[in-house]
Amino acid sequence: MFPVTFPGMKSFLIRAAVFAAASVAIALFSLAQPPAQPQARRLILKDGSYQSVTKYEIHGDRVRYFSAERGEWEEVPKALIDWDATDKFEQGREQGKLGPEAVELDKELEAERKAEQARSPQVAPGLHLPDEGGIFLLDTYQNLPELSELQQSGTDLDKNTKSNILRSTINPLAGARQTIELPGTHAKIQAHTTVPSLYINIDADQGGQNPGASATVQAKGEPPPLAPTDRFKIIRIEVKGGKRVAGAVKIAVTGKMKTDERFVAATVTIMTGGWVKLTPTEPLAAGEYAVAEMLGKEGINLYVWDFGVNPAAPANASTWKPDPKEAPPKTDQPTDLEKREKP
C-alpha cells in the first residue's frame, strides 16, 4: 500500500514538529527555573527594629519565623512584637502601598543605620570598628580578617589604662638623649600579614567631631594639636638586653628635640566617626613596631601602642572576627533584604 497524502500535508507536518519542539523546550525551561522567592514580610519589634521574614507561626508565648536573610528558622518572644505596626505594614504591602507610619519608620531606621555605620566603619565584610574608639590592628589569620586591639605600653605604665590615654612628653632638662623603652622582647599582638592596617580613634570621648585632634585640654604655652596626617606614626623597635627600645630622642643645646630616623613610611586616611587609618606603604619586615603619637612638632608621647609582625606567630587572643550575619547574601536571595536595628 502507498501512504495517503493530501495537498499541504508536508507543510502541516513541519509546523506540527516545530510546535512540538517548542512545547518541549518551554517545559524544560520552566523545570530548570528556581521557584519564585516568597515576598519578604516584616515582624516589627517594639524597639523599632524589625526582622525580614518569609513566614511565621505563633506557638504560645513565642513566634517562630523563617528569616529571609539567613534562610533558617528562628524564634522571638511574642511580647516583643509590635503587632499593630506589623499588621499595618502588612496591609500596606498587600495594597501595594505603605502607610505614613511605615514610611516614616523606614526613614528613621535608615537614618539610624547610616549614623551607626558612620560611627563604626566597616573594615572588612561583616567586620566593623567599635563606636567607643581605641587603636586596632587589622590582621589576616588563616585567610580570615580579624581585629586586635592594641594597648598602650611604656616603662612605668599603669596596666589599668584601657579608658585613659596616657601622655608624657620628653623633658629637655632630663638629658641630652632619652629613649622610649618597653618591657619584654615581644608585643602581645603579632600581625600575621606584612601590611597591617591600623585604625586609630583615641578621641571617641570627644564625639569624634574632629578626627586626630588632641583629646587633652591644651594648656597655655603648649603647641596646638597636629593634623591627623602628622599626628600618628609607625616606628620600628629594636630588642636590646631583654627589653624593646622604641626609638630615641636627641635633645640639642637649644632644647629642641629630634627623633631618630625610625619612622615607617605610611599613608594616612581620614575616616568617619573620628577614625584615622594608618597603613605602611611597603611590607613590614618581621620584627617589633609601635604606633606613636606626636605631640606638637618637636614632641612625642612616651607611651606607645606596640605590636609585632610575625607570619608564623600563633593566633592572637580576644580578636574581633566578621559577623556571619553580615555575610554577602546568596545569589538566589533578594539583595535588598537587610536587618536594621537601632544602635
C-alpha positions as CSV (number, residue, x, y, z in Angstrom):
1,M,0.0,0.0,0.0
2,F,1.1,3.6,-0.6
3,P,0.8,6.3,2.1
4,V,-2.2,8.5,1.7
5,T,-1.3,12.2,1.2
6,F,-3.2,15.4,0.5
7,P,-2.2,18.8,-0.6
8,G,-0.4,20.9,2.1
9,M,0.3,17.8,4.2
10,K,4.1,18.4,4.1
11,S,3.9,21.9,5.5
12,F,1.4,20.8,8.1
13,L,3.8,18.1,9.4
14,I,6.7,20.7,9.6
15,R,4.6,23.1,11.6
16,A,3.4,20.4,13.9
17,A,7.0,19.3,14.5
18,V,8.2,22.8,15.2
19,F,5.3,23.3,17.7
20,A,6.1,20.1,19.5
21,A,9.7,21.0,19.8
22,A,8.9,24.5,21.1
23,S,6.5,23.0,23.7
24,V,9.2,20.6,25.0
25,A,11.7,23.4,25.2
26,I,9.3,25.6,27.2
27,A,8.5,22.8,29.6
28,L,12.2,22.0,30.1
29,F,13.0,25.7,30.7
30,S,10.2,26.0,33.3
31,L,11.5,23.0,35.1
32,A,15.0,24.5,35.2
33,Q,13.9,27.8,36.7
34,P,14.2,28.0,40.5
35,P,10.9,28.5,42.4
36,A,9.9,32.1,42.9
37,Q,11.2,33.6,46.1
38,P,8.4,34.4,48.6
39,Q,8.0,38.1,49.2
40,A,9.6,39.2,52.4
41,R,7.4,40.4,55.2
42,R,8.2,42.2,58.4
43,L,7.9,41.4,62.1
44,I,8.2,44.8,63.7
45,L,9.5,44.8,67.2
46,K,8.5,47.3,70.0
47,D,12.0,48.8,70.0
48,G,11.5,49.9,66.4
49,S,13.7,47.3,64.7
50,Y,12.3,44.5,62.5
51,Q,13.0,41.1,61.2
52,S,12.6,40.3,57.5
53,V,10.7,37.0,57.3
54,T,9.0,34.9,54.6
55,K,6.6,33.3,57.1
56,Y,6.0,33.0,60.8
57,E,4.0,30.9,63.3
58,I,2.7,31.7,66.8
59,H,3.4,29.0,69.3
60,G,2.2,30.0,72.8
61,D,4.3,32.9,74.0
62,R,6.8,32.7,71.2
63,V,6.9,33.4,67.5
64,R,8.7,31.1,65.2
65,Y,9.7,32.7,61.9
66,F,11.8,31.9,58.8
67,S,14.5,34.6,58.3
68,A,14.6,36.0,54.8
69,E,18.2,37.0,55.5
70,R,19.7,33.9,57.0
71,G,17.5,31.2,55.5
72,E,16.7,29.4,58.7
73,W,14.1,29.2,61.5
74,E,14.4,31.5,64.5
75,E,12.3,32.5,67.5
76,V,11.4,35.6,69.3
77,P,9.2,36.2,72.4
78,K,5.7,37.2,71.3
79,A,5.6,40.0,73.8
80,L,8.4,41.8,71.9
81,I,6.5,42.2,68.7
82,D,4.5,45.4,67.9
83,W,1.5,43.6,66.3
84,D,-0.3,46.8,65.4
85,A,2.7,48.1,63.4
86,T,3.2,44.7,61.9
87,D,-0.4,44.4,60.7
88,K,-0.4,48.0,59.3
89,F,2.8,47.3,57.3
90,E,1.3,44.0,56.0
91,Q,-1.9,45.8,54.9
92,G,0.1,48.4,53.1
93,R,2.2,45.8,51.4
94,E,-0.9,43.8,50.2
95,Q,-2.5,47.1,48.8
96,G,0.7,48.0,47.0
97,K,1.4,51.0,49.2
98,L,2.7,51.7,52.7
99,G,1.0,53.9,55.2
100,P,2.7,57.0,56.6
101,E,3.8,55.2,59.7
102,A,5.6,52.6,57.8
103,V,7.3,55.1,55.5
104,E,8.4,57.2,58.5
105,L,9.7,54.1,60.2
106,D,11.8,53.2,57.2
107,K,13.2,56.7,57.1
108,E,14.1,56.7,60.8
109,L,15.7,53.2,60.6
110,E,17.7,54.2,57.5
111,A,19.0,57.3,59.2
112,E,19.9,55.4,62.3
113,R,21.6,52.7,60.2
114,K,23.7,55.3,58.4
115,A,24.6,57.0,61.7
116,E,25.7,53.7,63.1
117,Q,27.8,52.9,60.0
118,A,29.5,56.3,60.3
119,R,30.5,55.7,63.9
120,S,31.6,52.1,63.2
121,P,33.1,52.0,59.7
122,Q,33.4,48.6,58.0
123,V,37.0,47.4,57.5
124,A,36.1,44.0,56.0
125,P,32.9,42.2,55.1
126,G,31.0,41.8,58.4
127,L,33.8,43.4,60.4
128,H,33.3,46.9,61.9
129,L,35.2,49.2,64.2
130,P,33.7,49.8,67.6
131,D,32.0,53.1,68.2
132,E,33.8,53.6,71.6
133,G,37.2,54.1,69.8
134,G,40.7,52.7,70.5
135,I,43.6,51.6,68.4
136,F,43.0,48.4,66.3
137,L,45.2,46.3,64.0
138,L,43.5,44.7,61.0
139,D,45.2,41.3,60.5
140,T,44.6,38.3,58.3
141,Y,44.9,34.9,60.0
142,Q,44.2,31.6,58.3
143,N,42.8,33.6,55.3
144,L,40.2,35.4,57.5
145,P,40.3,39.1,58.6
146,E,40.3,39.9,62.3
147,L,40.8,43.0,64.5
148,S,43.1,43.1,67.5
149,E,43.1,46.0,70.0
150,L,46.4,47.5,70.9
151,Q,47.1,48.7,74.4
152,Q,49.5,51.5,75.5
153,S,52.9,50.4,76.7
154,G,55.7,52.1,78.4
155,T,58.3,51.7,81.1
156,D,56.2,52.9,84.0
157,L,52.8,52.3,82.5
158,D,49.9,51.5,84.9
159,K,48.1,48.4,83.4
160,N,44.7,49.8,84.2
161,T,44.6,52.3,81.3
162,K,42.0,50.9,78.9
163,S,39.9,54.0,79.2
164,N,42.7,56.6,79.8
165,I,45.2,57.8,77.2
166,L,48.5,58.5,79.0
167,R,50.6,61.3,77.7
168,S,54.1,62.2,78.8
169,T,56.4,64.5,76.7
170,I,60.1,64.3,77.0
171,N,61.6,67.0,79.3
172,P,64.6,68.7,77.6
173,L,66.2,69.2,81.0
174,A,66.3,65.4,81.6
175,G,69.5,65.0,79.5
176,A,70.9,65.0,76.0
177,R,69.3,61.7,75.0
178,Q,66.2,59.9,76.2
179,T,64.9,56.6,75.0
180,I,61.4,55.1,74.9
181,E,61.8,51.6,76.4
182,L,59.1,48.9,76.5
183,P,59.3,45.8,78.8
184,G,59.8,42.4,77.3
185,T,61.1,41.3,73.9
186,H,57.8,40.9,72.1
187,A,54.5,42.7,71.9
188,K,51.3,40.9,72.9
189,I,49.7,41.4,69.5
190,Q,51.5,40.0,66.5
191,A,50.4,40.7,62.9
192,H,50.4,37.7,60.5
193,T,50.2,39.9,57.5
194,T,53.2,42.1,56.5
195,V,50.9,45.1,55.6
196,P,48.6,45.5,58.6
197,S,46.2,48.4,58.7
198,L,46.0,50.4,61.9
199,Y,42.7,52.2,62.9
200,I,43.1,54.9,65.4
201,N,40.5,56.9,67.4
202,I,41.7,57.8,70.8
203,D,39.3,60.8,71.0
204,A,36.0,58.9,71.0
205,D,35.0,60.6,74.2
206,Q,35.1,63.9,72.3
207,G,32.3,62.6,70.0
208,G,34.6,62.1,67.0
209,Q,33.8,65.5,65.7
210,N,37.4,66.4,64.9
211,P,39.4,63.3,64.0
212,G,43.0,63.5,65.0
213,A,42.6,66.4,67.4
214,S,44.1,66.3,70.8
215,A,41.9,64.7,73.5
216,T,43.6,66.6,76.2
217,V,42.9,70.2,77.1
218,Q,45.6,72.4,75.7
219,A,47.4,74.3,78.4
220,K,48.8,77.8,78.0
221,G,52.0,77.7,76.1
222,E,51.5,74.1,74.7
223,P,51.8,73.7,70.9
224,P,48.5,73.2,69.1
225,P,47.4,69.7,68.1
226,L,48.8,68.3,64.9
227,A,46.7,67.5,61.9
228,P,45.7,63.8,61.6
229,T,48.1,63.2,58.8
230,D,51.0,64.2,61.1
231,R,49.8,63.1,64.5
232,F,50.4,59.3,64.4
233,K,53.5,57.5,63.2
234,I,54.6,53.9,62.9
235,I,58.0,53.4,64.5
236,R,60.5,50.5,64.4
237,I,61.5,48.9,67.7
238,E,64.8,47.2,68.5
239,V,65.2,44.4,71.0
240,K,68.1,45.1,73.4
241,G,69.0,43.4,76.6
242,G,65.6,41.8,77.3
243,K,63.7,45.0,76.5
244,R,62.5,46.9,73.5
245,V,63.8,50.3,72.6
246,A,61.1,52.2,70.7
247,G,63.4,54.9,69.3
248,A,65.5,57.6,71.0
249,V,65.1,61.3,71.1
250,K,68.1,63.6,70.9
251,I,68.0,66.9,72.7
252,A,70.0,69.8,71.2
253,V,71.6,72.5,73.2
254,T,68.7,74.8,72.1
255,G,66.3,72.5,73.9
256,K,64.7,71.3,70.6
257,M,64.1,67.5,70.2
258,K,64.8,65.4,67.2
259,T,63.8,61.8,66.9
260,D,65.9,59.1,65.4
261,E,65.1,58.2,61.8
262,R,62.9,55.1,62.8
263,F,59.6,56.2,61.3
264,V,58.0,53.8,58.8
265,A,56.5,55.4,55.7
266,A,52.8,55.1,55.8
267,T,49.6,56.5,54.2
268,V,47.0,58.2,56.4
269,T,43.3,58.1,55.5
270,I,40.6,60.1,57.4
271,M,37.5,58.0,58.0
272,T,34.1,58.7,59.5
273,G,33.4,58.5,63.2
274,G,36.7,60.2,64.1
275,W,38.8,57.2,62.9
276,V,42.2,57.5,61.2
277,K,43.6,54.7,59.1
278,L,47.4,54.2,59.1
279,T,48.8,51.8,56.5
280,P,52.6,51.2,55.8
281,T,53.4,51.9,52.2
282,E,55.6,48.8,51.9
283,P,55.5,45.4,53.5
284,L,57.0,45.4,57.0
285,A,59.9,43.1,57.8
286,A,59.4,40.6,60.7
287,G,60.0,42.4,64.0
288,E,58.6,44.8,66.6
289,Y,56.8,48.0,65.9
290,A,54.6,50.6,67.6
291,V,52.2,53.4,66.9
292,A,53.5,56.7,68.4
293,E,51.6,59.9,69.0
294,M,53.4,63.1,68.0
295,L,52.8,65.9,70.5
296,G,53.5,69.1,68.6
297,K,56.2,69.5,66.0
298,E,59.0,68.5,68.4
299,G,57.4,66.3,71.0
300,I,56.5,62.6,71.1
301,N,54.3,60.7,73.6
302,L,56.5,58.3,75.6
303,Y,53.6,55.8,75.9
304,V,53.1,54.0,72.6
305,W,50.8,51.2,71.2
306,D,53.1,48.3,70.4
307,F,52.7,45.4,68.0
308,G,54.8,42.9,66.1
309,V,54.9,41.4,62.7
310,N,55.4,37.6,62.6
311,P,53.6,35.5,59.9
312,A,54.4,32.3,61.9
313,A,53.1,33.6,65.3
314,P,50.2,31.8,67.0
315,A,46.7,33.2,67.0
316,N,46.1,36.4,68.9
317,A,43.8,36.2,71.8
318,S,40.5,38.1,72.0
319,T,40.2,39.1,68.4
320,W,37.2,40.6,66.7
321,K,36.0,38.4,63.8
322,P,33.5,39.1,61.0
323,D,29.8,38.7,61.9
324,P,28.4,35.8,59.8
325,K,25.0,37.5,59.8
326,E,26.5,40.3,57.7
327,A,28.0,38.0,55.0
328,P,27.0,38.9,51.4
329,P,23.6,37.4,50.5
330,K,23.3,34.3,48.4
331,T,22.7,34.8,44.7
332,D,19.2,33.3,45.0
333,Q,18.1,35.7,47.7
334,P,16.8,39.3,47.2
335,T,19.7,41.7,47.6
336,D,17.6,44.5,49.3
337,L,16.9,42.5,52.4
338,E,18.8,43.9,55.4
339,K,18.3,43.7,59.1
340,R,18.1,47.1,60.5
341,E,18.4,47.7,64.2
342,K,18.7,50.7,66.4
343,P,22.2,51.2,67.8
